[in-house]
Amino acid sequence: MFYLCQLNYYISNSIYISMNDDQQAKTAAGFLPRGCCRAPRVYNPKDRIFQHSCCKLDEHNWLKDYQNPGKKEGLQVTEVRFKNGRKDFFSFTPDLDLKEGEIVAVEAIAGHDIGIVTLVGEIVDLQMKRKKVNVPLDALKKVYRHAKLSDVEKWVSAIEKEEHTLFRSREIALDLNLDMKMNDVEYQGDKTKAIFYYTAEDRVDFRELIKRLAEEFRIRIEMRQIGMRQEAAKLGGIGSCGRELCCSSWMAEFHSVSTNVARLQQLSPNPQKLAGQCGKLKCCLNYEYEAYVDALKAFPDERTVLKTQKGDAYHQKSDIFKGLMWYAYANDRNNLMAIPIDKVKELAKGNRKGKLPEKLEDFAFLKEQQASDDYGNGNNDPQYYGYE
C-alpha cells in the first residue's frame, strides 16, 4: 500500500510538472474565484492553497485564538466557500478538527460538493447572526469529511470543464434565439450537477435550453437568474477609481442608489460618469451621502435671494465642504461670487429688515469670472478677495 501511494504521488506530481505555463495558468484561473492561489496538487488532498489575498468577500477571523469556556460539546458550525461569493454554513462533529483553508466534502441536495473552510470557532456564530441565519444546528447541512484524493481529482477535473461549458452554453442559447446572457458556470464537486448563472431583462422560457444542456454535458442543470449588480460582482473588474470593484471585493449587500443622491452631492448628471460596470448608478455614491446631508443642514435655502442696491443676486451653486454659496446678479450671470454661508444668513436677515447693502462684492470671499475666448468657449478665472 505504501508503494502504491508513492507511485500515485510521483505520477500526479509528474503530470502537474509536465504542464506548460499556459496550461498551469489556465488551470489556476479556475481556482482563483474560489480563494485559491493555484490549483491543488491532487497527490496531497490537504494541500494548503487557500489565501486571503485571492478571495472575494474575504473575512478575517479576529477570534481565532479565543476559546469559549462555556461552550457545550457537540455539533459545531463552520463556514465553507465555493465559487466567487457563494458561501454556506455547515455543521460538523468535533472529531473532524477542521482548520481554515482545508478542502472538505460537504452535503449537497443530491450528492456532495467540495469547498474550502473559511471560518471556524466562535466567529461563525457572529457571522450567522449578521447574515440572519436562524437555523438549528441539526438542521444544517453536514460536513462529511476532509477531501480524499479521489474527491480532489474529481473536483479539479470539474473546474477545468467550467470555461468550455460556459462558452458552449452561450452557443446553445444563441442557437435557440433566447434573449439571455450566460454569465458563469459552477460545477458541483462530484461532477453531477452544474449551476448556470444568467441575466435577462424579461422572463425566459429555457425548458428547451435545459434539455439541450443536459444532453450535451450529461449532468443535472440548475438555472439561476441574477441581476446586473450581481453579474458585475461575480465577474469582477477594475473601477474608474483604479481599484477592484467594491461589489466583487468586500460588499456583501446591495443598497439602492437614486439620482437624488448624485444631485445632492452636486455631481454632473453624466450617465457615463455616474454609472458603474453594471450599468447602474455606482454604489460608491452612497458612501459620502450622509456626510453631505449633515453638512447641508447648516446651509440656507438655495432659493434665498440676496438683495443689494446694485441689484438682486441669485444662487448658482454651492461648495459644501468649504461652506461657500456662489451668487450672481440677475443681469450679470457670468460673474459669480462665493459668499460664506454665515454672511449669506446675515445678508438675508438684513434684507428681511429692509437693509440693502451697497453691493455683494464687499462680502465675496472668491470671485469667478466666466468669459469667452476667441472661439466662444467659456473661461473661468477665479480671483480671491479677503473679508472680515
Secondary structure, 3 states (H helix, E strand, C coil): CHHHHHHHHHHHHHHHHHCCHHHHHHHHHCCHHHCECCCCCCCCCCCCCECHHHCCCCCCCCCCCCCCCCCCCCCEEEEEECCCCCEEEEEECHHHCCCCCCEEEEECCCCEEEEEEEEECCHHHHHHHHCCCCCCHHHCEEEEEECCHHHHHHHHHHHHHHHHHHHHHHHHHHHCCCCCEEEEEEECCCCCEEEEEEECCCCCCCHHHHHHHHHHHCCEEEEEECCHHHHHHHHCCECCCCCECHHHHCCCCCCCCCHHHHHHCCCCCCHHHHECCCCCECHHHHCCHHHHHHHHCCCCCCCCCEECCCCEEEEEEEECCCCEEEEEECCEEEEEEEEEHHHHHHHHHHHHCCCCCCCHHHHCCEEEEEEECCCCCEEEEEEECCCC
